Amino acid sequence: MPCDVTINVTEDFTALTVDDGYSPYMDKGNQKLENLKVVAPAIFYISVPLDSNNEGMVFVRATDGKSKNRIFKYSIPDNRDAEGNIYVPKITAALQSDLDNLDAQVKNLTQQIAGNKRGK
């Protein structure tokens, strides 16, 4: 049984191809998702066939305005959000070290603000 996926493109790309690793997908409007110039925001609707384990793959190959080639890989249905969306570029989780650094900065700012209020 296929799985419906909404592709939300949040950046501009000079060339964007959405495929299964071999062949480009067709969106639900019968547009071949191959070498498209995309101006964000853009949305495409596809149906992804699932294998016997109820899994499928979507690869997004994109070239940005600086001619940098980027590849985003999505496991379907696992990488969809609750509404069936995937996002291009792929949303990545924050590193713990980044969160720790941000926490330290917030604490420092909180102390500075508290010190400024006492000095008035």
Buried (B, 14 or more C-beta within 10 A) or exposed (E): EEBEBBBBBEBBBBBBBBBBEEEBBBBEEEEEBBEBEBEEEBEBEBBBEBEEEEEBBBBBBBBBEEEEEBEBEBEBBEBBEEEEEBBBBEEEEEEEEEEEEEEEEEEEEEEEEEEEEEEE
